[in-house]
Amino acid sequence: VWSHLHSAWILIEADAVGAAAAHLDAAAARIAGSSMPAPSQAALEIAVQRLRVMALARIHAFGEARALAQKNAADAVARKDEAAQRWLAGIQAWAALEEGKPDVALDYAGRAVRDNAWTLYQEAMARELKGQAPEAKKGFVQLVHWNQNDLGYALVRAKALARAGAAQ
């Protein structure tokens, strides 16, 4: 399942949303047909939904992306799942940047997982778009020196390096 989810995330970032959707559908089918415990299934279904929000935002279906994110956020609140709420806030920050709304992105980034390079990159980008160059540069430089390898960092590292420039 995770291989499909990671593939979808990479493909969304690469603007290959159709291929990403196929991976999301495959992941959802594997989850539905699995014998894993219900909490594990639920966690994976949440991950699928977060990536569906990203896919919708990438193709500029912003209203649909917001509606799905709001539904997922309400579900996470009802379950008292703070981790899901924080991860979704990071996705919503990314979607707000896609829509050209850096103020909204900053609000969501502030509520997102804070020890995550991908989320911190979204925050730095929002600051850059708002004209807060010193704060943005500080965020990009922080990412250049990040020492936690994961897919999210892999997706933003080269972009952070380019934006950090000589300040690193």
Residue pairs with C-beta under 8 A, 6 or more apart in sequence:
1 27
1 30
1 31
1 34
1 44
4 23
4 24
4 26
4 27
4 30
5 23
5 24
5 27
5 44
5 47
5 48
5 51
6 151
7 20
7 23
8 20
8 21
8 23
8 24
8 27
8 51
8 55
9 20
9 51
9 54
9 151
9 155
10 151
10 155
11 17
11 19
11 20
11 23
12 20
12 51
12 54
12 55
12 58
13 155
15 58
17 55
17 58
17 59
20 51
20 55
21 55
24 48
24 51
24 52
24 55
27 44
27 47
27 48
28 45
28 48
31 41
31 44
31 45
31 48
32 41
34 41
46 72
46 76
46 81
46 84
46 87
49 68
49 72
50 72
50 87
50 88
50 91
52 68
53 65
53 68
53 69
53 72
53 88
53 91
53 92
53 95
54 65
54 91
54 94
54 95
56 62
56 64
56 65
56 68
56 95
57 65
57 94
57 95
57 98
57 99
58 98
60 98
60 99
62 95
62 98
62 99
65 95
66 95
69 88
69 91
69 92
69 95
72 84
72 88
73 85
73 88
73 92
76 82
76 84
76 85
76 88
77 85
83 113
85 111
86 111
86 112
86 113
87 112
87 113
89 108
89 109
89 111
89 112
89 113
90 108
90 109
90 112
90 113
90 116
90 118
90 119
90 122
92 104
92 108
93 104
93 105
93 106
93 107
93 108
93 109
93 112
93 119
93 122
93 123
93 126
94 105
94 118
94 122
96 102
96 104
96 105
96 108
96 126
97 105
97 122
97 125
97 126
97 129
100 129
102 125
102 126
102 127
102 129
102 130
103 126
103 130
105 122
105 123
105 125
105 126
105 129
106 123
106 126
106 127
106 130
109 119
109 120
109 122
109 123
109 126
110 123
112 119
112 122
112 123
113 119
114 120
115 148
116 152
117 143
117 146
117 148
117 150
117 152
117 153
117 156
117 157
117 160
118 152
118 153
118 155
118 156
119 152
120 139
120 142
120 143
121 139
121 140
121 143
121 156
121 159
121 160
123 139
124 135
124 136
124 138
124 139
124 140
124 143
124 160
124 163
125 136
127 133
127 135
127 136
127 139
128 136
128 163
136 163
137 163
137 164
137 165
137 167
140 160
140 161
140 163
140 164
140 167
141 164
141 167
141 168
143 153
143 156
143 157
143 160
143 164
144 157
144 160
144 161
144 164
144 168
145 168
146 153
146 157
161 168
